[in-house]
Amino acid sequence: MDSYPYSEWARLIGVPVEVRLDHRTVRSGVVDNAMPDSSAVWLAGDAAGGRELFTAADGYELWISPRQLGGRLCYKMAASQLEGAPRLG
């Protein structure tokens, strides 16, 4: 599946993302928390490293991609927050 840049970071809490800088992925992980104005985001600590802060002012971008799930849900992502995205249910 394709990845998409997403600028409303405050809506991505709990969502797996890629953090990119200058078109290169610098870290992947789950958003632990974000500033309400989407100026900064914290990725949860995992095997790749501890909890880490990334800021929009430093040029970081968050990219999201759909992930296929089993059961009644087809995809999990921030689709409900993307403009023009189809609604499940």
C-alpha positions as CSV (number, residue, x, y, z in Angstrom):
1,M,0.0,0.0,0.0
2,D,1.1,3.5,-0.7
3,S,2.1,5.9,2.1
4,Y,0.7,9.4,2.5
5,P,2.1,12.5,4.3
6,Y,-0.3,13.7,7.0
7,S,0.0,17.1,8.6
8,E,-2.7,16.9,11.4
9,W,-0.4,15.1,13.8
10,A,-2.7,15.6,16.8
11,R,-5.1,13.2,15.2
12,L,-2.6,10.4,14.8
13,I,-2.2,9.3,18.5
14,G,-2.1,5.5,18.6
15,V,-1.4,5.3,14.8
16,P,1.7,3.7,13.3
17,V,3.7,6.2,11.3
18,E,6.9,6.8,9.5
19,V,8.9,9.9,10.4
20,R,10.7,11.4,7.4
21,L,13.2,14.2,7.0
22,D,14.3,15.3,3.5
23,H,12.5,12.3,1.9
24,R,14.3,9.7,4.1
25,T,12.7,7.6,6.8
26,V,14.4,8.4,10.1
27,R,12.1,6.3,12.4
28,S,8.9,4.3,12.3
29,G,6.7,3.8,15.3
30,V,3.4,4.5,17.0
31,V,2.5,8.1,17.9
32,D,2.4,8.3,21.7
33,N,1.3,12.0,22.0
34,A,1.2,15.2,20.0
35,M,0.8,18.9,20.5
36,P,-2.8,20.1,19.8
37,D,-1.5,22.4,17.1
38,S,0.5,19.5,15.4
39,S,3.8,21.3,15.9
40,A,5.4,18.3,17.7
41,V,4.9,14.6,18.1
42,W,6.3,11.9,20.4
43,L,6.8,8.4,19.2
44,A,6.4,5.7,21.8
45,G,9.5,3.9,22.9
46,D,10.2,0.5,21.3
47,A,13.0,-1.8,20.2
48,A,14.3,0.9,17.8
49,G,14.7,3.4,20.7
50,G,13.2,5.3,23.5
51,R,10.4,7.8,23.4
52,E,11.4,10.5,20.9
53,L,10.2,14.0,20.0
54,F,10.0,15.3,16.4
55,T,9.0,18.8,15.4
56,A,7.5,20.2,12.3
57,A,9.7,23.3,12.6
58,D,12.8,21.0,12.1
59,G,11.3,19.7,8.8
60,Y,10.0,16.3,10.0
61,E,7.0,14.9,8.2
62,L,4.7,12.0,9.3
63,W,3.6,9.5,6.7
64,I,0.7,7.0,7.2
65,S,-0.3,3.9,5.3
66,P,-3.3,1.6,5.4
67,R,-2.8,-1.8,7.0
68,Q,-4.9,-4.8,6.3
69,L,-6.6,-6.5,9.3
70,G,-8.6,-9.7,9.7
71,G,-12.2,-9.8,10.8
72,R,-14.9,-7.3,9.9
73,L,-12.5,-4.4,9.5
74,C,-10.7,-4.1,6.2
75,Y,-8.1,-1.4,7.1
76,K,-6.8,0.4,10.1
77,M,-5.4,3.9,9.5
78,A,-6.4,7.4,10.0
79,A,-8.7,7.1,7.0
80,S,-11.6,8.7,8.9
81,Q,-9.5,11.9,9.2
82,L,-8.3,12.0,5.5
83,E,-10.3,14.3,3.2
84,G,-12.4,12.3,0.8
85,A,-11.6,9.0,2.4
86,P,-14.4,6.3,2.4
87,R,-16.1,5.7,5.7
88,L,-16.3,2.2,7.2
89,G,-19.6,1.2,8.7
